[in-house]
Amino acid sequence: MSTPQATKCSLCSFNKLCLPQGLNDDDIARLDQIIARRRRVPRDEQLYVEGQPFHHLFAVRFGHFKTVQVSQRGEQQIGGFHMAGDLLGMEAIGTGQHTVSAVALEDSEVCEIPFARLQELVMQVPVLLQHFHRTMSREIQREQSVMLFLSHMRAEQRLALFLLNLSGRYAQRGYSSTSFQLRMSREDIGGYLGLTVESVSRQLARLKSDGLIALNNRDLRILDRSRLEALSSGMPVAEAACAA
C-alpha cells in the first residue's frame, strides 16, 4: 500500500457529494485541516476488516469498493458497493468496531477522516452536521432497499433495479447514465441481490437478448430505459415489451 498523501476537499471534483456539500470556503478549509491524508488501496486489498476497532471514516476519492460480511456459516455476504463521493465506515459508529470488511474492486483512493476530530468539527459547523445526518439517512435507506430486494422481488426485478440504481449514481457524479462498466463480478452482484451466479448470468443474458441492454464482458449500455424501469417495478419482460 502506498504512503498516505495530503489532500484538499476544495480541489476534489466530488466534494458536492461528500462531506463538504453545502459548506462555505472557510468551513471547507477547516475540514481540510482534519482530512490530512489520502490513501491508495490496490485492487482486492482491504481498507479495513470486520472486527477492527473504529477510528476513521473514509471518503472514496476514486475507484470502487464492496463491503463484505462473513455469515455464521462462513459465507460471504455483500453489503453494498461504493464509489467516488461515498463514505465508508459509518456502520461502525455505534459499536466502535467495523462490522464489515471493505475491499477495493479496482485500484482506488480514499481520504482518511479521524472520527474524533470530525465529531468536534460537526458541533462547530451546523451545516456539516446536517449533511452528515443526511448521509447516514441515505445509507439506512440503501440498506432498506437491499432488504426489499431479498424479500419481495423476483430475480429479474432485482437485477433491473440494481442496474437503474447504478445508472442514477453514475449520473449524479457527472458520468453517463446509459454506458458504464460493471466494476463488480457476477458473483458479487449475486451476493448483493441474494441470487446465484448462474441466475445473475442468466438474467443479464435475457436482458441482452430482449434488447434492454447491450453487454460486452463488463461494459454495459442501457438500450431501453423505459422497459427496464417497467421491469424493475414488477412487470414481466414480455409485458414490459408490450407496454413500450
N, C-alpha and C positions, 0 to 999 in steps of 0.2 A: 504494500500500500504506500502511496506517495506521501511526502511530507506535507502537513497541513499548510495552507497559504492564507494570507489575508484577503478579505473581500469587502465589498461595499454594496449595501442594498440599493443605493441610489443608482448604481450602474447596471443593475440586473434587469434584464428585459422582462422578467416575470414578477417584478415587485408588486404589480397590481393584483396578483393572485395570492401573494404570500402575506406575511405579517405587515409589511409597510403600507398595505392598502389603506387609503384614506388619511395617511399621516402627512403633515406638512414637512418642509425641508428640515426644520430644526429637530423635530421628533425622529425623522429618519436618521439624522446624524447621531442622535442618542442611541438609536437601535444599532447603528453601525458599531458603536463603541463596545457593545456586548457580543456582537456577532463578529468575532475576530478571526475565525478560522473557516476555511473550506477544505473539504476532504475528498479525495478521489477514491472511488470504490470500484475495483475491476469487476468485470462480468463474473457472476457466480460466487462472488465473495460476500460475506455477511457484514452488514453495517453494525448490527447488534444481534444478540442471540436471546432466545427465550430464557427467562430466569435471571438475566443480567441486571444488576442494580441500575436504576434510572437516575441519570444526571443531566441528560441533554435531550432537547428536541432537535430534529434535523429537517431543514428545508431543502427539498430537492432542487438543485440548481440546473442540472441537465441529466438526462438519462431516465431510466425506468427501474422500479423496484417491485418486488412482490413481498407480501407479509405472509409468513407461514407459521402454523401451529401444529404440533405433533399431538395426535389424539392418544387416549389411553391404550389403544390397540397398536400404537406405533405408526399410524397412518398420517401422512402429511395433509393438512387442510389449508387451502389458500384463503386468506382473509381478505385480500384486496390487491389491486395494482395501483401504483403511484407514479406520477410523472412530475415534470417541472412545475414548481409552484405549490406542490403539496407538502404538508407537514407530516413527518414520521415520528412515532414515539408517543403519541398522545394517549395510547391505550394504557401506558404505564403510570400516568399521573396519579391515579387513585391508589394503586398498590405499592408504588415505589420500586417496582421491578417490571421488566418487559415481559409481557405475556405471549409475545410472538417474536419470531426472528424476521429481520428484514434482509432480503437478498437482492443484489443487483442483477437485473435481467440483461444488462449491457454495461459497458464502461460508463460510469456515472459519477456525479459530483454532488455533494451536499454542503450546506452551510450548517455548522455546528453551533447550537444555541444553548448556553448554560441556563437550565431552567430556573435556578435560584435567582439569577440576575434578571431573567425575564419577568419573574414574579414581582420583583422590586420595581421594574420599569412600568409594568401594566398598571400598578397602583398610582403612578405619577402621570400616566397618559391615558385618559379615559377612552379615547378613540381606539387605541391599541387593545384595551381590554374588551371593548365591544366587538372588534374584529376577531379576537381570539375566541370569544364565545360563539360567534357565527361559524368559525372554522370547526370548532368542536361539534356544533349542531349539525353541520354538513356531514361530518364523519359518522355521527349517530344515524342520520338518515340513510347514509350509504350502507351501513350495517343492516338497517331495517329492510332495505331493498334486497339484500342478499337473502334474508330470511324469507322474503316473498318469492324469490327465485325458487327456493328449495321446497316451499310448502304448497304453492298453488299453480305453478306454471308448467306447461308441457315443455319438452326439450327444445323444440324449435322456437317457442316463445321466449324461453330463457336466453337463447343464443341471439335472437333478433334484438332483444332489449339490451343485451350486453354490447353488441356492435353499435347500436344507436347511442348508448352511453359513451362509448369511446369516441364516437364521431363528435358528440357535443363537447366533450372535454378537450379534444384537439382544436375544435373551432374556437373555444374560449381562449386558447393560447395563441391564436393567430395562424394556425395551421389549416390545411384543407380538411373539411368535414366529410369529404367523399373518398379521398385517397390517402391511405395511411398504412403503416406496417404493423402487423401483429407482433409485438415485441415478446409476447409470452408464448410458450409452447402449447400444443393441443392438450397435453397432459395438465398443464397449469390452468388452462381455461376450464377443463373438466373438473378439476379440483375446486375451482371457484364456484362453478354453477351446479355442482353436485351431479355431474354426468361422467360417464366413462369416456376414455379417449376415443373409442370406436364410435360412440354416439356423437361426440363433437365433430369428428371427421365426416361422419355420415350426414349430419345436419348442414355442415359447411358445403359439402358436395351437392346437397339438394338445393340450397340457396343459389349455388352457382348454376346448376342445371336449369333452374326455374327463372334465371335471368335477374335475380335480385342483387347479386354481387358478381364481381369478377375477382378471381383469386389465383395468384401465382406464387406458390410457396407461402411466404408470409405477407406478400404485398396484396392488399385488399382494396377494392374500389366498390363503393355503393352505386349500383346502377338504377335501382328503382326504390327510392326512399319511401314513397307513399305505401307501397306494398309491404316493405319491411316494417313500417310503423303499424300497418294493419295486422301483420303477423304478430308483432310484439304485444298488441292489445288482446290477443287470444283468437284472432281469426285464422282458420287453417289456410295453408298455402293456396289451395285451389280456390277457396272463397276470396282470398286477398286478390288473386288474379282477376276474378270476375268483378270485384269491387272497383279495381283500377280501370 
